[in-house]
Amino acid sequence: MTASPFFDAPTPRTGKFLRGLDIVCGCGLVLLLGLGIHALAQTGQLRGELWAPFLEPALWRLIGRGFAATLRALIACTLLSFVAGLLLAALGSAGPRWLRTPLRLWVELFRAIPSLLILLFVFFTYAEAFNRIGVTLANGLGDTAAMVLGLDQLQTLGPLIVALTLYHGALCAEIIRAGLNAIPRGQMQAARALGMTSSQAVRLILLPQALHHMRPALLAEAVRIAKATALGYAIGYQELLRTGQIISTAFHNVIAVSLVMMLIYGCLCGALSWLASSLARTTPGGRLGSAS
Amino acid sequence: MQLLIASLAEIAAGFRLTLLLFLASACLALVAGTALAIASLLPVGILRRLAAGYVAVMCNTPVVLVFFLITFGFPQLGLRLSFFVYATLALALYEASYICESLRSGFNTIAPGQSQAARSLGMDAITMLRTVLLPQAVANAIPAIGNNLISLAKATALAGSFGVVEATAQLHRLTIDNPGEVFTLFAGIASGYVVLNLAIAALMHCVESRMAFTR
């Protein structure tokens, strides 16, 4: 048991009391878990035939395809959102003056709308266009490339990428802008004193530092994007969750499927979160841009 | 524009549900999040681990999956409730973990001298938590909680895919009747969300200045 920062080291009597409390809570937890498992068993959720499908390799091939579709959306959305965020933040703070207010408004607007609403709008408006692009590209690139890029599903993948880039690009822009604002003003002043223009100073001096310090926050945004790819469910993009839904309709095992999906998403997001927090530990804290 | 005026009743009904969903799940999430944050601070090992585990699981699960599990899983367990209740539960369970994290960082910014002073004044743990730590933690965490609530308001849109006919589901319905006017409908409903989020931000700003204290 680690010490809580808000409590003194317990006296022997309190220590005994706390240990007792620990055991009582533990027993309560075990009881609760038992009740939960009992409820699952009572309603027949632990029957073998609901879980047996997960022993079939064919089912895991299906899940693998869903996972690949999720990864495809994740990679495309993350890259595009970072680029969009970079452009919005850089142009918003060092671009032409007439462009700055519209860009701020753009960021504020897309931060205030649910990403699902954006997704539905893009899907209703451009699904056909994306479908045509997918067919054209698939004819041009050949079957292997079409399968790797998921061109057969571009009708739903395209709107998902566009919508998530609009939404998360605005969020990334805010992260990078916060990073730029956190850099001491002396950096900009020194760059200007050396004769750089302000756009040169932002590009060569401020942005590299801001990006370095905001790596953990940007990775945390990648975790949010990974979770947001599950929105593809709503428009029928056959990613992980949609695959799970198809499996659960076939075998009537919603709870089993949900638990397996939670495990897979947990591993994916957990790996990204772990990377983010280990980066946060190795990124020096304290004043940004100060000699250390 | 004429379409927006003609379908004002539907859109308003959608936003009424969005607002109700937001209020219900926000209340539940605030209570559950505070309980989780306190559990994660108590010197009782098992409660801390339980709270940390819950937060870790929820922060790494897509909210759509939580909706999926509750909306389709609960009926299998014999819990037949309305779609609105399912959606409220899903949103509250999901957002509680984020509110817990915000409150925990609010607790972490309290100077250690505060609890030492409270202890040396002879306060017991509960009095200290209630009168010294919690008020400061909440005041510190208000901006972060405001962001959580805005995320929650946006997440209510998902309920539209799980049986609740709120504002985003109205976009879906109205588009089927008027396929040519998606943009008008989108602009109308999006501005509704912008107003809702601005209202939440203004409210949180108000609360923040109310709760501000001098250090």
Interface residues (C-beta under 8 A of the other chain):
Chain A: M1 T2 A3 S4 P5 F6 F7 D8 P10 L18 L21 D22 C25 G26 L29 A39 L40 T43 Q45 L109 A112 I113 P114 S115 L116 L117 L120 F121 F124 T125 V223 A226 K227 A228 T229 A230 L231 Y233 A234 L241 G244 Q245 S248 V254 I255 S258 M261 M262 Y265 G266 C269 G270 S273
Chain B: L41 L42 P43 V44 G45 I46 L47 R48 L50 A56 V57 C59 N60 T61 P62 V63 V64 L65 F68 L69 F72 G73 Q76 L77 G78 F107 N108 I110 P112 S115 R119 A125 M128 L129 L133 I150 K154 A155 T156 A157 L158 G160 S161 A167 T168 L171 H172 T175 P179 V182 F183 F186 I189 A190 Y193 V194 N197 L198
